[in-house]
Amino acid sequence: MYADVFVLGTCGIDSEIGITSLDAEEAELKRCMIEQSGRIVVPATTDKIGTVAPYKVADCSKIDVLVVQTTVSASLIARFEADGMRVEAASWEIGSYRIISKADWVRHFVGPYPE
């Protein structure tokens, strides 16, 4: 299976360690999907940033776009940008997400679908 865009949920993301998971099988599946995807988008709430779970999924250099909450510090964002990823700050509250279509979400954070 190949995905143009893979929206990767994560248990933890650290600028030095990378993307991590709490489950070995889930980490393996995510590694496979990363290799089979054109672009990788990782939305991460503040509690996930700087957190390291037991199973490594990938280095941060694999991420194209990291979506973080607006409360994340500029210095922390700079560390992730140093790995070559685009970092977008988004405002949201846990439990009260603004509902938009998947296509609109991808266009906003990633760009237009490839032709």
Phi and psi in degrees as a GROMACS rama.xvg file:
@    title "Ramachandran Plot"
@    xaxis  label "Phi"
@    yaxis  label "Psi"
@TYPE xy
-125.946  135.77  TYR-2
-118.149  135.692  ALA-3
-65.625  -44.2842  ASP-4
-132.047  128.756  VAL-5
-112.237  115.797  PHE-6
-91.3601  107.203  VAL-7
-99.0548  112.508  LEU-8
-77.7653  147.518  GLY-9
-139.367  151.296  THR-10
-86.2554  -24.6058  CYS-11
-162.291  148.219  GLY-12
-143.601  125.62  ILE-13
-129.041  137.546  ASP-14
-62.4892  -25.5631  SER-15
-95.9529  -43.6251  GLU-16
-80.1184  -41.0731  ILE-17
110.752  -154.131  GLY-18
-89.1677  133.088  ILE-19
-132.94  162.274  THR-20
-134.435  158.62  SER-21
-86.4046  -11.3724  LEU-22
-128.236  131.581  ASP-23
-63.0021  -43.8071  ALA-24
-67.7284  -38.7736  GLU-25
-64.27  -39.9778  GLU-26
-61.7292  -42.245  ALA-27
-64.8878  -44.0239  GLU-28
-60.5708  -43.5766  LEU-29
-64.7518  -38.4506  LYS-30
-60.8587  -43.3287  ARG-31
-62.5193  -44.5505  CYS-32
-65.4129  -36.3988  MET-33
-60.3752  -44.4561  ILE-34
-67.4674  -23.5858  GLU-35
-103.826  19.0219  GLN-36
-125.384  147.036  SER-37
-74.9451  -43.2945  GLY-38
-134.87  145.565  ARG-39
-118.289  123.526  ILE-40
-117.553  128.44  VAL-41
-120.94  106.902  VAL-42
-84.1164  129.108  PRO-43
-136.663  122.992  ALA-44
-73.6261  162.012  THR-45
-55.5145  -35.4899  THR-46
-69.1865  -17.6762  ASP-47
-87.235  -24.8965  LYS-48
-76.3048  127.061  ILE-49
86.5383  -1.47659  GLY-50
-92.1994  138.826  THR-51
-121.507  119.722  VAL-52
-93.1694  169.024  ALA-53
-65.3451  -28.4889  PRO-54
-113.919  122.088  TYR-55
-76.3705  134.39  LYS-56
-97.8753  -52.7628  VAL-57
-167.882  164.718  ALA-58
-73.0735  156.286  ASP-59
-63.4993  -23.2884  CYS-60
-63.3804  -15.4432  SER-61
-78.547  -16.2704  LYS-62
-83.1903  134.22  ILE-63
-89.233  -44.6194  ASP-64
-134.865  126.621  VAL-65
-108.121  123.048  LEU-66
-104.951  119.206  VAL-67
-122.416  165.41  VAL-68
-74.8441  154.514  GLN-69
-64.3903  -13.1016  THR-70
-82.0578  -5.88693  THR-71
-73.3853  134.991  VAL-72
-67.1855  152.958  SER-73
-63.3688  -35.0056  ALA-74
-67.6193  -36.1413  SER-75
-69.7867  -41.2474  LEU-76
-59.848  -42.04  ILE-77
-60.593  -36.2181  ALA-78
-63.7189  -39.3035  ARG-79
-72.2783  -38.7431  PHE-80
-63.9027  -28.3377  GLU-81
-62.782  -22.2768  ALA-82
-83.5902  1.93969  ASP-83
92.8462  5.08955  GLY-84
-92.7788  155.575  MET-85
-85.0213  132.197  ARG-86
-114.201  124.921  VAL-87
-114.755  130.615  GLU-88
-94.3353  131.023  ALA-89
-127.683  146.542  ALA-90
-99.5405  121.667  SER-91
-155.356  158.226  TRP-92
-118.154  141.175  GLU-93
-57.8953  127.789  ILE-94
88.14  -3.23215  GLY-95
-139.285  59.27  SER-96
-72.1565  143.756  TYR-97
-77.8195  127.549  ARG-98
-87.4774  120.091  ILE-99
-133.392  162.071  ILE-100
-69.8537  155.471  SER-101
-59.1389  -39.6226  LYS-102
-63.2311  -42.3995  ALA-103
-64.7853  -40.0677  ASP-104
-61.666  -46.3766  TRP-105
-65.2316  -43.7738  VAL-106
-60.2235  -38.7638  ARG-107
-69.9664  -47.0878  HIS-108
-93.8572  -20.4521  PHE-109
-119.012  -37.5805  VAL-110
121.273  -178.923  GLY-111
-65.4447  154.201  PRO-112
-60.9102  143.161  TYR-113
-66.4548  144.823  PRO-114
